[in-house]
């Protein structure tokens, strides 16, 4: 192996270690986020509020788009990601609604 190949392998290993740490952060962050959205779903069910809040969702998507731009992340990807999360949250909220019925 050449020195350049060895150095490239070291850099690759460093990048992968960072990616692994960031994946862990994402998973724990999503776990914490879903704890709160579950609590919101229970609260909505207790008070007869609808599972979805289109105005809040639109605000969140716009806010996330701005955050994505600031973070040099493709805003379309960020919107798709948040839409996926929102749909999952709404399904949880609907489940709370049916459980409370």
TAHU-V813354 format. One record per backbone hydrogen bond with DSSP energy under -1.0 kcal/mol. CO is the residue of the C=O (numbers start at 1). NH is the residue of the N-H. Records with the same first field share a line. If there is no record, write none. Layout:
BEGIN
CO = NH, NH
END
This chain:
BEGIN
2 = 6
3 = 7
4 = 8
5 = 9
6 = 10
7 = 11
8 = 12
9 = 13
10 = 14
11 = 15
12 = 16
13 = 17
14 = 18
15 = 19
16 = 20
17 = 21
18 = 22
19 = 23
20 = 24
21 = 25
22 = 26
23 = 27
24 = 28
25 = 29
26 = 30
27 = 31
28 = 32
29 = 33
30 = 34
31 = 35
32 = 36
33 = 37
34 = 38
35 = 39
36 = 40
37 = 41
38 = 42
39 = 43
40 = 44
41 = 45
42 = 46
43 = 47
44 = 49
45 = 48
53 = 57
54 = 58
55 = 59
56 = 60
57 = 61
58 = 62
59 = 63
60 = 64
61 = 65
62 = 66
63 = 67
64 = 68
65 = 69
66 = 70
67 = 71
68 = 73
69 = 72
74 = 78
75 = 79
76 = 80
77 = 81
78 = 82
79 = 83
80 = 84
81 = 85
82 = 86
83 = 87
84 = 88
85 = 89
86 = 90
87 = 91
88 = 92
89 = 93
90 = 94
91 = 95
92 = 96
93 = 97
94 = 98
95 = 99
96 = 100
END
